[in-house]
């Protein structure tokens, strides 16, 4: 319903812009004096839209059923000043009364009676804006911040057959910083010869509380489309109108030479490559159970045990009872651990009798459906693990606290919403959640896994063609050994490609290779660059590597604070002097390839910076870093992308610690 409401507003906004542009085609032919300073008044209607969750109204009033959506049409009035030094650029300042009030959509209270919530949320707003007239005519655009100072914060709650309350919001920000963008047109209404000019200016704009929500609690957000009219006055000198017949002149366009940036080609290859390595991996457990669309039952891909099997379940058995292949089988092996999340939770609660948890179910159909999902998870823990029901609290929401789908999103909504249909486990107990530096995270304590890693990343040959993604259509590499046998890999479209050294060597114990990179530029020119590598297989069964992972929320590149503590306090002490640290970032398949590649690089570079800074403090020397961002590359992805949990686990940075050989 909200999306339909916003779409109507967008349509109104676009319609006004088109009307303005059409009028400007007429207005731009008029000749009149142009004052630099303008003063006036404006009035408008605010079309306010509410989103989020609102239930705690103030310290003494918490309504029984949460409100989520709403809307309202309220007045706006301002005094204004504009400075226009020329026809294109200028500045605007509005000091306004800005009413963001409205009514939330009716909900049904536990008494099975309707409940309504309205608010008169008003501000004194100071709105400085940059003004741009792109066609040097009457049509203009404006953009800038808004500073809002609250003056009215009342609400009215009406629960039929029960009671009516009118009071003030608590936790309301006295000052809110937001942003606006809009368009308008100045239509002159005074005579051309008049020294004092007057214009009537229809305008439309969009205001968002993207920077700050109106309250410091809950998740209520307000978006506003404003449509109105301004009356402006300016004083300038009259000037004669000179009519000049238009003269058509030929336009001469000089040819422009397209210069393509030279691509820099390099190869990183291990002198000695180890095709197998024993690895001890600390595998993080996401705190979410993902549900299928249209069902509130726990999906059958999660491991569910009966009372007898649950009584003998121990988390330690997950460490060894999984497939050994870390690359091709890594997804299956790790997901086999993750799919025991309910058994891990039940076992940990059984071992920590004082532990309590909160299960928050989220469903875009209705919060009640989300709560039913949470109730089914609770029922399993109670029936199979004998957990006292009073230790488990359940809640229902239409969106998780950290959703994947963001307001205004239009692409790949099915995948985003699939990730938001879940039950999240939260707890204040270190027996359940990961605790580092005295702080808790949204992730459960990791499970240690031991396995053999086949074709580890440091045994790969990395080909880097810096600038290829913009200068080349495609590129490939040809490797020729001493016998004249040639292998080809590609075509590639990014700046980097990786091939396991074992694939190149095949059954040979060693080999020397001439490498030729062949690229096709956008202009159709073939570019060739050469390099050489030598590879030697080696085996060291005693060498054991360590692997740690950092998980990220959707479209985020910054590590959360507790993970920074995790890197500093857990990972850094395990890095030996003269060792190697390989950091590789990944994303899921949602979004554009180029954006995801940059996001994965930002993730890996951010983790490396934290580790390097800490090692410098510790005085450790000789540590070699290799940092990569593979984006959504399927060949390098830790997991598949078919299920929401797989996509969530692909939003990661993996840290491999390899001791000095």
Secondary structure, 3 states (H helix, E strand, C coil): CHHHHHHHHHHHHHHHHHHHHHHHHHHCCCCCCCCCEEEEEEEEEEEEEEECCEEEEECCEEEEEEECCEEEEEEEEEEEEEECCCCCEEEEEEEEEEECCEEECCEECCCCCEEEEEEEEEEEEEEEEEEECCCCCCEEEEEEEEEEEEEEEEEEEEECCCEEEEEECCCECCEEEEEEEEEEECEECCCCCCCEEEEEEEEEEEEECCCCCCECCCCCEEEEEEEEEEEEEEECCCCCCCCCCCCCCCCCCCCCCCCCCCCEEEEECCCEEECEEEEEEEEEEECEEECCCCCCCCCCCCCCCCHHHHHCCCHHHHCCCCCCECCCCHHHHHHHHHCCHHHHHHHHHHHCCCCCEEEEEECCCCHHHHHHHHHHHHHHHHHHHCCCHHHEEEEEECCCCCCCCCCCCCCCHHHHHHHHCEEEEECCCCCCEEEECCEEEEEEEEEEEEEEEECCHHHEEEEEEECHHHHEEEEEEEEECCCCCEEEEEEECCCEEEEEHHHHHCCCCEEEEEEEEEEEECCCCEEEEEEEEEEEEECCCCCEEEEEEEECCCCCCCCCHHHHHHHHHHHHHHCCCCCEEEEEEECCCCCCHHHHHHHHHHHHHHHHHHHHHHHHHHCCCCCEEEEEECCCCCCCCCCCCCCHHHHHHHCEEEEEEECCC
